[in-house]
Amino acid sequence: MNICLVINMPFDPSRGGVQNSTYKLVEMFENAGHKAIVLSFTVGKSANIDGVEVRYVGEKIASSKLLVQIFNQFNPDVCINQMGYQIGLTKLLRRMGSSKMKLISHIHINPLNFVQNSSEFINSFLSNKHLSFIPVSLVSPLILGYHRIKQYCSYRITLHYVDALIFLSPSFIQELLFFGIDIHKYQGKIYGFPNPFQIDKPSPSFSRKENCILFVGRLNVLQKRTDLLMEIWNGLHDQLPDWKFWVVGDGPEMNNMKFFCEENYLDRVKFFGFDNPVPYYKKAKILHFTSAYEGFGNVLVEAQRDGVIPILFDSYSAAKDIVQHGRNGILIKPFDTEAFVNHTIRLTANQQVLSRLSIQAQNDVHQFSYKNIFKKWDKLFYEIGCSG
């Protein structure tokens, strides 16, 4: 089959998030014998990037002439909209595609992410608009009510235009009930399965790892909660004198985090900026993951693949898809930083438990292999009537 995956940003697999997930899907489909390309709604010249054919459509969704040309040349059997929340893009792809083309919207965030973190979102919005004098409790019911109606309409419209709607976890399907979506009516049209991962690379021996606690991700407060990360590391620094703390990533909170470390004399915290995280996974023993919400949490699987034990807040439903508490990682009640500190200290004090969880984590990630995740996609293709 011919499969095209659509994004609205330059294609750079090294940047993580949707771009990296798109790369993995292309590689998985190609390994299974299909032809896959990426369509980017940005300006650029067609290129082969890390073995992936990328074609650029331009920034204006309304300008569809080039899209028609690409569709006529490539003749996709399946089109996967990686920007699943963008209804305008979904409508355009449906309108421009052939009658035989199956359209799939792929959503990379949990449906309740705004609802579950509404206070932080609303407070940030009011602050940015210089309206901090308005109590969050006053406007919250109105904003949540509007959000619920808007999401209901968005999902209904999307489900009307697509052949399948995919989330990154089966648990996310249940979250649609909050918005009034009758998931039983759309049974066979809504799916939930995770991103695929390349698992065939050998992992390092745990005995060769260093006493290092790692954070990987974009440095921001609203989603990644780097403020809580710093609070946790401040509580650990004197308790774990033989351990290092590494930050791999960049973002708007970088300077604030560095200032916090200087102010609190956290001299074993090192910032590496944006970098390939794999060499750091191979050296670290523990991953700290403080996100308030995620679509899935690719970093968790990537870390486990190299035997790094994740400790994270149980703050979104897909966390349990990856981490089973006490088996291949540690789940902490959101957002109990004291418990986070205490669990970390107990884990670092027991090398036998560290080694056991590390080995189990490496075993468990095979459920996310290209081979196993493609089986789910292949079943979906069959159920929506794709041939080949």
KEDO-60985 format. One record per residue (C-alpha): residue number from 1; x, y negated, z. Coordinates in steps of 0.02 Angstrom, whole numbers, plus 50000, padded with zeros to 5 digits. Last residue first. Layout:
// KEDO-60985
+-----+-------+-------+-------+
|   i |    px |    py |    pz |
+-----+-------+-------+-------+
| NUM |     X |     Y |     Z |
...
+-----+-------+-------+-------+
END
This chain:
// KEDO-60985
+-----+-------+-------+-------+
|   i |    px |    py |    pz |
+-----+-------+-------+-------+
| 388 | 49866 | 50237 | 50011 |
| 387 | 49687 | 50178 | 50023 |
| 386 | 49616 | 50056 | 50148 |
| 385 | 49438 | 50087 | 50204 |
| 384 | 49425 | 50001 | 50373 |
| 383 | 49442 | 50166 | 50466 |
| 382 | 49590 | 50226 | 50364 |
| 381 | 49689 | 50066 | 50391 |
| 380 | 49649 | 50075 | 50577 |
| 379 | 49714 | 50254 | 50588 |
| 378 | 49875 | 50201 | 50501 |
| 377 | 49893 | 50055 | 50620 |
| 376 | 49879 | 50171 | 50771 |
| 375 | 50000 | 50297 | 50697 |
| 374 | 50116 | 50151 | 50659 |
| 373 | 50130 | 50120 | 50846 |
| 372 | 50199 | 50293 | 50879 |
| 371 | 50328 | 50295 | 50740 |
| 370 | 50385 | 50117 | 50765 |
| 369 | 50416 | 50155 | 50948 |
| 368 | 50306 | 50082 | 51086 |
| 367 | 50272 | 50247 | 51176 |
| 366 | 50461 | 50272 | 51172 |
| 365 | 50472 | 50135 | 51304 |
| 364 | 50437 | 50262 | 51441 |
| 363 | 50603 | 50353 | 51433 |
| 362 | 50710 | 50197 | 51449 |
| 361 | 50602 | 50137 | 51595 |
| 360 | 50620 | 50306 | 51680 |
| 359 | 50809 | 50296 | 51672 |
| 358 | 50811 | 50121 | 51745 |
| 357 | 50685 | 50165 | 51880 |
| 356 | 50795 | 50310 | 51937 |
| 355 | 50955 | 50207 | 51932 |
| 354 | 50881 | 50066 | 52035 |
| 353 | 50808 | 50191 | 52158 |
| 352 | 50980 | 50270 | 52184 |
| 351 | 51064 | 50101 | 52195 |
| 350 | 50956 | 50049 | 52342 |
| 349 | 50995 | 49877 | 52412 |
| 348 | 50956 | 49789 | 52247 |
| 347 | 50779 | 49856 | 52253 |
| 346 | 50745 | 49799 | 52430 |
| 345 | 50810 | 49623 | 52392 |
| 344 | 50706 | 49610 | 52234 |
| 343 | 50549 | 49668 | 52323 |
| 342 | 50577 | 49536 | 52459 |
| 341 | 50604 | 49393 | 52336 |
| 340 | 50450 | 49434 | 52233 |
| 339 | 50348 | 49457 | 52393 |
| 338 | 50399 | 49281 | 52444 |
| 337 | 50360 | 49214 | 52270 |
| 336 | 50180 | 49274 | 52278 |
| 335 | 50107 | 49209 | 52116 |
| 334 | 50022 | 49325 | 52064 |
| 333 | 50036 | 49492 | 52157 |
| 332 | 50199 | 49576 | 52109 |
| 331 | 50225 | 49721 | 51989 |
| 330 | 50390 | 49817 | 51997 |
| 329 | 50470 | 49919 | 51859 |
| 328 | 50480 | 50091 | 51779 |
| 327 | 50394 | 50200 | 51909 |
| 326 | 50368 | 50093 | 52064 |
| 325 | 50232 | 49990 | 51981 |
| 324 | 50193 | 50049 | 51806 |
| 323 | 50255 | 49919 | 51683 |
| 322 | 50210 | 49911 | 51499 |
| 321 | 50021 | 49929 | 51484 |
| 320 | 50008 | 49862 | 51662 |
| 319 | 50069 | 49691 | 51604 |
| 318 | 49930 | 49693 | 51472 |
| 317 | 49804 | 49626 | 51600 |
| 316 | 49891 | 49462 | 51639 |
| 315 | 49964 | 49397 | 51802 |
| 314 | 50039 | 49553 | 51879 |
| 313 | 50192 | 49448 | 51918 |
| 312 | 50354 | 49526 | 51862 |
| 311 | 50503 | 49632 | 51911 |
| 310 | 50577 | 49719 | 51759 |
| 309 | 50713 | 49853 | 51774 |
| 308 | 50844 | 49842 | 51636 |
| 307 | 50880 | 50012 | 51557 |
| 306 | 50916 | 49950 | 51382 |
| 305 | 50744 | 49993 | 51314 |
| 304 | 50672 | 49925 | 51476 |
| 303 | 50737 | 49752 | 51431 |
| 302 | 50664 | 49754 | 51255 |
| 301 | 50499 | 49819 | 51324 |
| 300 | 50487 | 49678 | 51453 |
| 299 | 50547 | 49545 | 51331 |
| 298 | 50404 | 49587 | 51212 |
| 297 | 50277 | 49527 | 51341 |
| 296 | 50105 | 49558 | 51271 |
| 295 | 50005 | 49402 | 51231 |
| 294 | 50071 | 49323 | 51388 |
| 293 | 50008 | 49231 | 51543 |
| 292 | 50076 | 49158 | 51704 |
| 291 | 50251 | 49214 | 51661 |
| 290 | 50378 | 49251 | 51799 |
| 289 | 50483 | 49390 | 51722 |
| 288 | 50640 | 49430 | 51820 |
| 287 | 50744 | 49566 | 51736 |
| 286 | 50857 | 49679 | 51839 |
| 285 | 51014 | 49780 | 51801 |
| 284 | 51100 | 49665 | 51676 |
| 283 | 51243 | 49712 | 51559 |
| 282 | 51155 | 49792 | 51411 |
| 281 | 51011 | 49670 | 51424 |
| 280 | 51136 | 49527 | 51409 |
| 279 | 51209 | 49596 | 51248 |
| 278 | 51030 | 49612 | 51179 |
| 277 | 50973 | 49435 | 51220 |
| 276 | 51030 | 49354 | 51057 |
| 275 | 51056 | 49174 | 51109 |
| 274 | 50963 | 49014 | 51153 |
| 273 | 51048 | 48934 | 51302 |
| 272 | 51175 | 49029 | 51407 |
| 271 | 51134 | 48956 | 51577 |
| 270 | 51228 | 49028 | 51727 |
| 269 | 51165 | 49038 | 51906 |
| 268 | 51304 | 49087 | 52025 |
| 267 | 51330 | 48911 | 52093 |
| 266 | 51156 | 48889 | 52165 |
| 265 | 51207 | 48740 | 52271 |
| 264 | 51027 | 48680 | 52300 |
| 263 | 51045 | 48513 | 52211 |
| 262 | 51155 | 48587 | 52075 |
| 261 | 51034 | 48730 | 52043 |
| 260 | 50884 | 48612 | 52040 |
| 259 | 50975 | 48497 | 51918 |
| 258 | 51008 | 48644 | 51802 |
| 257 | 50825 | 48693 | 51809 |
| 256 | 50767 | 48515 | 51773 |
| 255 | 50888 | 48505 | 51627 |
| 254 | 50824 | 48666 | 51548 |
| 253 | 50639 | 48630 | 51577 |
| 252 | 50600 | 48574 | 51399 |
| 251 | 50660 | 48736 | 51319 |
| 250 | 50804 | 48854 | 51299 |
| 249 | 50838 | 49038 | 51325 |
| 248 | 50951 | 49161 | 51415 |
| 247 | 50962 | 49124 | 51602 |
| 246 | 51082 | 49229 | 51706 |
| 245 | 51088 | 49255 | 51894 |
| 244 | 51238 | 49343 | 51970 |
| 243 | 51239 | 49463 | 52118 |
| 242 | 51369 | 49496 | 52252 |
| 241 | 51306 | 49359 | 52370 |
| 240 | 51128 | 49429 | 52369 |
| 239 | 51039 | 49349 | 52518 |
| 238 | 51120 | 49180 | 52490 |
| 237 | 51054 | 49167 | 52311 |
| 236 | 50891 | 49260 | 52337 |
| 235 | 50776 | 49124 | 52404 |
| 234 | 50842 | 48996 | 52280 |
| 233 | 50819 | 49127 | 52145 |
| 232 | 50635 | 49142 | 52190 |
| 231 | 50605 | 48953 | 52192 |
| 230 | 50697 | 48937 | 52027 |
| 229 | 50588 | 49070 | 51948 |
| 228 | 50433 | 48987 | 52020 |
| 227 | 50475 | 48825 | 51929 |
| 226 | 50516 | 48928 | 51775 |
| 225 | 50332 | 48969 | 51765 |
| 224 | 50342 | 49047 | 51591 |
| 223 | 50173 | 48981 | 51532 |
| 222 | 50150 | 48806 | 51604 |
| 221 | 50326 | 48784 | 51672 |
| 220 | 50439 | 48794 | 51521 |
| 219 | 50606 | 48874 | 51478 |
| 218 | 50574 | 48990 | 51333 |
| 217 | 50626 | 49167 | 51370 |
| 216 | 50749 | 49286 | 51450 |
| 215 | 50785 | 49291 | 51637 |
| 214 | 50918 | 49409 | 51704 |
| 213 | 50973 | 49472 | 51873 |
| 212 | 51153 | 49535 | 51870 |
| 211 | 51251 | 49660 | 51972 |
| 210 | 51338 | 49729 | 51818 |
| 209 | 51298 | 49881 | 51712 |
| 208 | 51420 | 50020 | 51675 |
| 207 | 51342 | 50140 | 51802 |
| 206 | 51175 | 50119 | 51715 |
| 205 | 51244 | 50201 | 51558 |
| 204 | 51208 | 50101 | 51403 |
| 203 | 51057 | 50135 | 51291 |
| 202 | 51070 | 50224 | 51124 |
| 201 | 50975 | 50142 | 50979 |
| 200 | 50821 | 50236 | 50917 |
| 199 | 50693 | 50125 | 51003 |
| 198 | 50645 | 49997 | 50868 |
| 197 | 50491 | 49916 | 50940 |
| 196 | 50308 | 49903 | 50888 |
| 195 | 50189 | 49771 | 50956 |
| 194 | 50045 | 49833 | 51060 |
| 193 | 49872 | 49903 | 51022 |
| 192 | 49696 | 49834 | 51039 |
| 191 | 49560 | 49848 | 50909 |
| 190 | 49399 | 49758 | 50865 |
| 189 | 49302 | 49810 | 50709 |
| 188 | 49255 | 49989 | 50753 |
| 187 | 49145 | 49928 | 50895 |
| 186 | 49081 | 49756 | 50848 |
| 185 | 48907 | 49776 | 50922 |
| 184 | 48985 | 49861 | 51074 |
| 183 | 49098 | 49710 | 51101 |
| 182 | 48948 | 49595 | 51120 |
| 181 | 49042 | 49430 | 51136 |
| 180 | 48974 | 49324 | 51278 |
| 179 | 49135 | 49229 | 51314 |
| 178 | 49174 | 49329 | 51471 |
| 177 | 49139 | 49489 | 51374 |
| 176 | 49289 | 49451 | 51265 |
| 175 | 49402 | 49499 | 51410 |
| 174 | 49356 | 49681 | 51382 |
| 173 | 49448 | 49678 | 51217 |
| 172 | 49604 | 49613 | 51304 |
| 171 | 49620 | 49777 | 51400 |
| 170 | 49650 | 49870 | 51237 |
| 169 | 49812 | 49769 | 51221 |
| 168 | 49896 | 49667 | 51086 |
| 167 | 49734 | 49609 | 51007 |
| 166 | 49674 | 49655 | 50833 |
| 165 | 49522 | 49594 | 50737 |
| 164 | 49470 | 49701 | 50589 |
| 163 | 49380 | 49680 | 50422 |
| 162 | 49381 | 49493 | 50440 |
| 161 | 49259 | 49353 | 50394 |
| 160 | 49114 | 49379 | 50515 |
| 159 | 49228 | 49430 | 50658 |
| 158 | 49319 | 49264 | 50641 |
| 157 | 49156 | 49165 | 50647 |
| 156 | 49096 | 49259 | 50802 |
| 155 | 49266 | 49241 | 50886 |
| 154 | 49271 | 49054 | 50856 |
| 153 | 49091 | 49025 | 50911 |
| 152 | 49116 | 49116 | 51076 |
| 151 | 49283 | 49029 | 51101 |
| 150 | 49203 | 48858 | 51079 |
| 149 | 49060 | 48899 | 51198 |
| 148 | 49180 | 48960 | 51333 |
| 147 | 49297 | 48813 | 51310 |
| 146 | 49154 | 48688 | 51328 |
| 145 | 49100 | 48768 | 51490 |
| 144 | 49279 | 48775 | 51552 |
| 143 | 49301 | 48590 | 51513 |
| 142 | 49140 | 48540 | 51600 |
| 141 | 49171 | 48648 | 51754 |
| 140 | 49352 | 48583 | 51767 |
| 139 | 49312 | 48397 | 51758 |
| 138 | 49278 | 48363 | 51941 |
| 137 | 49389 | 48499 | 52016 |
| 136 | 49538 | 48428 | 51919 |
| 135 | 49516 | 48264 | 52013 |
| 134 | 49540 | 48110 | 51901 |
| 133 | 49687 | 48003 | 51962 |
| 132 | 49803 | 48104 | 51850 |
| 131 | 49730 | 48017 | 51698 |
| 130 | 49894 | 47962 | 51616 |
| 129 | 49849 | 48065 | 51461 |
| 128 | 49996 | 48182 | 51489 |
| 127 | 49947 | 48200 | 51672 |
| 126 | 49767 | 48241 | 51628 |
| 125 | 49821 | 48375 | 51506 |
| 124 | 49946 | 48452 | 51629 |
| 123 | 49813 | 48458 | 51766 |
| 122 | 49691 | 48538 | 51644 |
| 121 | 49814 | 48673 | 51592 |
| 120 | 49872 | 48708 | 51771 |
| 119 | 49693 | 48718 | 51838 |
| 118 | 49637 | 48823 | 51689 |
| 117 | 49763 | 48963 | 51713 |
| 116 | 49645 | 49112 | 51712 |
| 115 | 49524 | 49024 | 51594 |
| 114 | 49660 | 48971 | 51472 |
| 113 | 49740 | 49143 | 51460 |
| 112 | 49572 | 49232 | 51454 |
| 111 | 49585 | 49288 | 51273 |
| 110 | 49761 | 49362 | 51293 |
| 109 | 49884 | 49296 | 51165 |
| 108 | 49949 | 49365 | 51001 |
| 107 | 49791 | 49378 | 50897 |
| 106 | 49800 | 49475 | 50734 |
| 105 | 49665 | 49440 | 50606 |
| 104 | 49646 | 49577 | 50475 |
| 103 | 49584 | 49555 | 50296 |
| 102 | 49559 | 49702 | 50179 |
| 101 | 49587 | 49663 | 49995 |
| 100 | 49466 | 49751 | 49877 |
|  99 | 49366 | 49594 | 49838 |
|  98 | 49526 | 49502 | 49794 |
|  97 | 49598 | 49373 | 49912 |
|  96 | 49575 | 49185 | 49891 |
|  95 | 49413 | 49167 | 49989 |
|  94 | 49462 | 49286 | 50129 |
|  93 | 49633 | 49206 | 50146 |
|  92 | 49555 | 49033 | 50150 |
|  91 | 49427 | 49081 | 50282 |
|  90 | 49561 | 49156 | 50395 |
|  89 | 49669 | 49001 | 50374 |
|  88 | 49526 | 48888 | 50426 |
|  87 | 49487 | 49002 | 50573 |
|  86 | 49659 | 48986 | 50648 |
|  85 | 49652 | 49097 | 50803 |
|  84 | 49726 | 49247 | 50712 |
|  83 | 49890 | 49163 | 50665 |
|  82 | 49967 | 49330 | 50614 |
|  81 | 49838 | 49342 | 50475 |
|  80 | 49864 | 49517 | 50408 |
|  79 | 49822 | 49541 | 50223 |
|  78 | 49795 | 49719 | 50162 |
|  77 | 49786 | 49789 | 49986 |
|  76 | 49894 | 49647 | 49925 |
|  75 | 49904 | 49609 | 49737 |
|  74 | 50084 | 49546 | 49740 |
|  73 | 50078 | 49442 | 49581 |
|  72 | 49895 | 49390 | 49590 |
|  71 | 49909 | 49355 | 49777 |
|  70 | 50065 | 49251 | 49748 |
|  69 | 49980 | 49147 | 49612 |
|  68 | 49824 | 49125 | 49717 |
|  67 | 49931 | 49064 | 49863 |
|  66 | 50020 | 48942 | 49749 |
|  65 | 49854 | 48864 | 49697 |
|  64 | 49787 | 48859 | 49876 |
|  63 | 49823 | 48681 | 49928 |
|  62 | 49693 | 48669 | 50067 |
|  61 | 49812 | 48757 | 50188 |
|  60 | 49933 | 48613 | 50169 |
|  59 | 50108 | 48660 | 50227 |
|  58 | 50170 | 48749 | 50072 |
|  57 | 50151 | 48929 | 50012 |
|  56 | 50323 | 48999 | 50051 |
|  55 | 50368 | 49178 | 50008 |
|  54 | 50473 | 49288 | 50121 |
|  53 | 50542 | 49459 | 50073 |
|  52 | 50614 | 49539 | 50230 |
|  51 | 50788 | 49616 | 50233 |
|  50 | 50855 | 49497 | 50365 |
|  49 | 50782 | 49351 | 50266 |
|  48 | 50756 | 49378 | 50079 |
|  47 | 50705 | 49212 | 50005 |
|  46 | 50567 | 49112 | 49924 |
|  45 | 50607 | 48929 | 49936 |
|  44 | 50535 | 48821 | 50073 |
|  43 | 50387 | 48719 | 50134 |
|  42 | 50276 | 48798 | 50265 |
|  41 | 50124 | 48911 | 50258 |
|  40 | 50235 | 49066 | 50264 |
|  39 | 50186 | 49226 | 50174 |
|  38 | 50284 | 49378 | 50233 |
|  37 | 50303 | 49535 | 50127 |
|  36 | 50267 | 49719 | 50150 |
|  35 | 50279 | 49868 | 50032 |
|  34 | 50229 | 50032 | 50115 |
|  33 | 50334 | 50189 | 50140 |
|  32 | 50320 | 50209 | 50330 |
|  31 | 50489 | 50125 | 50355 |
|  30 | 50422 | 49976 | 50258 |
|  29 | 50272 | 49964 | 50373 |
|  28 | 50382 | 49969 | 50529 |
|  27 | 50505 | 49842 | 50459 |
|  26 | 50363 | 49723 | 50415 |
|  25 | 50285 | 49747 | 50586 |
|  24 | 50451 | 49714 | 50673 |
|  23 | 50479 | 49554 | 50574 |
|  22 | 50304 | 49493 | 50618 |
|  21 | 50338 | 49525 | 50802 |
|  20 | 50498 | 49423 | 50789 |
|  19 | 50406 | 49278 | 50709 |
|  18 | 50257 | 49290 | 50828 |
|  17 | 50366 | 49272 | 50982 |
|  16 | 50555 | 49282 | 50962 |
|  15 | 50664 | 49151 | 50878 |
|  14 | 50783 | 49277 | 50801 |
|  13 | 50653 | 49334 | 50676 |
|  12 | 50655 | 49164 | 50588 |
|  11 | 50514 | 49139 | 50464 |
|  10 | 50468 | 48955 | 50452 |
|   9 | 50297 | 48925 | 50530 |
|   8 | 50115 | 48954 | 50481 |
|   7 | 50120 | 49145 | 50472 |
|   6 | 50039 | 49271 | 50354 |
|   5 | 50082 | 49456 | 50339 |
|   4 | 50062 | 49537 | 50168 |
|   3 | 50036 | 49723 | 50143 |
|   2 | 50047 | 49818 | 49979 |
|   1 | 50000 | 50000 | 50000 |
+-----+-------+-------+-------+
END
